[in-house]
Amino acid sequence: MTVTTRGPLPSEPYDVTVVGAGVVGCAIARELAGHHPLRIALVEASGDVGDGTSKANTAILHTGFDAVPGSLEARLVREGRRLLAAYAAESGIPVEPVGALLVAWDEEQLAALPSLLKKAEANDYHEARIIGAAEVRSGEPHLGEGALGALEVPGESIICPWTTTLAYATQAVRAGVDLHLNCKVEEVSAPPQPDVPGHHEQPDIPGHHELTTPRGVIRTRHLINAAGLHADALDQLVLGRGEFTVTPRRGQLIVFDKLARDLVNHILLPVPTALGKGVLVSPTVYGNVLLGPTAEDLDDKTATATTRDGLAGLRAKGRRILPSLLDEEVTAVYAGLRAATEHDDYQIHSTPEMRYITVGGIRSTGLTASMAIAEYVVGLLADAAGPDLDLTVAGNLDPVRMPNLGESFPRPYQRADLIATDSAYGSIVCHCERVTRGEIRDALISTVPPGSLDGLRRRTRARGGRCQGFYCGAAVRELFEGWGGSGAAR
Amino acid sequence: MRRQRHVDVLVVGAGPAGLAAAARLSASGAGTVEVLEREARAGGVPRHCRHRGFGRWGVTGPQYAENLVEAALGVGAAVRTGVTATGWDGPLSLDTTGPHGLERITARAVLLATGARERPRTARLVPGTRPAGVFTTGELQQAIHLYGQEIGGRAVVVGAEPVSYEALSALRRAGVRVAALVTEETRAQVGRARATTARLGIAGVPLVTGAVVAELLGRGRLSGVRLRHHDGRQAVLACDTVVFTGDFIPDHELARRGGVSLDPGTRGPAVDGSFRTASPGIFAVGNGVHAAEPARVAAGEGERVAESVGAWLEDAAWPAQAVSLLADAPLRWVAPNRLAPNTPVPRFVLRTTEPLFRPVLEVTQNGRRLHSERVRRRVLPNQGVYLAGGWVGGVDAEGEAVRVAVG
């Protein structure tokens, strides 16, 4: 098992390299790892997997009811939802099928519900139905005044996005994928093309992409671009052109205290209208309530700061939807950048002569679609590579069982059996989130250990609660640094 | 599988209030008294306050904490550390988790002494990035005094109340330069001598008044804070560390999960003069009731609650009803905040959201004035205001809520 964070990179070329260890890149690496005997690298600019867009989203497992019918996105979301739901159950990724309500607050929104229902049907989703104001009220007793009706989508679920990405990466690394972190791709020199003179004179030396990173050069026969916000830039490096431009769309979100959890039963989605999109209110699998996101088109791909106006706007909108939510304490605020493009669909393109596949424009549905995207991309790779890569061998991925971060499943502090075998699971360190010393230790010595306290938080929830470290911050840091900072496994 | 146990009095929280109560209860023959402490060591917040001035002899926080623990253990109270009360199974039954497993402890009386915490940056809705180097005083003191951790090179302290100056001295002890104290108020909320010493002393820390931290800057590590002054001016102060001090809130999760009524002002359990909540058999004391008063106030309440717990164990009598006492703006909260019949209150403690100059506090019920009292000094936000309790006998037990306002 290889996870590297520093030092030189292996000189031996890879068969396939995936650039970007977000939820999509990790899913592709995992899917490829099921097809041995390939040498696969997963290369990531940051110090952790799932450290960009994948860590800061609305954490919903979509049905795809509102996708553009007939689009690639609609198809992959539909398939991906089925695949991920099954995978989550098997791998211990918390999912709660709470269902969604698209609440109509005015006549225009109410009038839009039938066409949304029709769209759901066109997307092969048949469980949605329109419900009246009284039923909305009985399903959501704390809802603000003035709800006129809703579209109920019972299949919408909430999921832990951190565990999903980490499960993919863990399985991939255990199956032999080399994960190289802190490895930003700065330059790419393309492989010689078949029609380039000289290539046929050296048939035994296949051409390689050479990826220049601060840690050295990675050579690979096939290259997959899953660089998210930077997918357009990587296209420029490889192809000198691109089919799309990524415009980061910032979404600010507010996470409310766990004591607010009983205020809401469903994911409350806005009804999209010509006048713009509202915000959602949703429970999280950790037992909090999420309010957001904003949608701000920006130029800066690093602008993950929250703003005064953004937070004030969210609070104003949230007050309309669920007034008592605003009386509760805020546990966290964050902002994520979605990889929006000028197109309405995913931008997945294969350039066989370059042995290159771009997986771009994966918007907020990427978490749901990730496994289907991976299958689709590996299919494209098989077509492009032909006999050059043997992708016919059946996968041999060992099942993975992830630590449970969800409140609807037993957590270690609630399990007498676990504590009896190891008292570290009875020793709560982070009190707000009830994270035990055993869980923190497990994360620090795991296959893909955290490189920072934030990474540890995403793996355990430690320091992620209402006190933000007032009680446990120093103790958690002591455990983290005691295990060698970036994890003893390295 | 949970082990089931029974005790007479179960105290949640081994800070000054809980320990003082346990010691007094055990000494007065209240039966089996057990204190649950979720931290590895008992003592509460004083564990990580290095300064002197605690208790009758003005010892340091850790010494004071140790004395309280010794006193409780010495009279036979059980103090169990590393054990968390995770929820309720019945009106007086608590589920716990500890290294020795899960338990369900049923008591004849439960005393909530869960203390208070500082509201962090997120709860204060301070926008910006999410860098490392953002602290509350509680985390800072533990990092420095309990673990000797590296903090940073240059810090900004948000707040200018006593706890802010404790953060300042902890930072200095850790070798961190302090760029400024920043407060929204017009002046420091500590004695003139202390404020002046900090401003003009060896390190010369400037006090920026009338300003808030409007944004955190920096990726990975904090690089600075953007200040916004009341007049709209903005400025960036470079720093790699920021400490959000004060803005205390009771740690009220267990109370809320148990359906114990909270006071809208303090946001802790609403209690009467005998520290009884609205839930029979459940008492609450200390900074979980009023965040935050000094340790000696919390310990004093712990001593006083012993008598009312003893009475409850004896006769199982609980006031059937009580009248609420509410604080009108600009007063922020008042405690105790339930007025039960035949229950004297030695004094009330209040907080204000605005500076008040020699305010007159007026207590009314049903439009009738019960009491009026002039505070003979200036009162700033975050400072205690005290109100005598002699008037409570005149409250109409059947009447509407009593209000305290600035006349």
Interface residues (C-beta under 8 A of the other chain):
Chain A: K258 L259 T302 T304 A305 T306 T307 R308 G310 L311 E329 V330 T331 A332 V333 Y334 Y413 Q414 A416 I419 A420 S423 A424 G426 S427 I428 H431 C432 R434 S452 L453 D454 R466 C467 Q468 G469 F470 Y471 G473 A474 A475 R477 E478 E481
Chain B: M1 R2 R38 E39 G82 T84 T86 T97 G98 P99 H100 G101 L102 R117 E118 R119 P120 R121 T122 A123 L125 P127 G128 T129 R130 A132 F135 T136 G138 E139 Q142 A143 L146 Y147 Q149 A214 E215 R219 I249 E253 R256
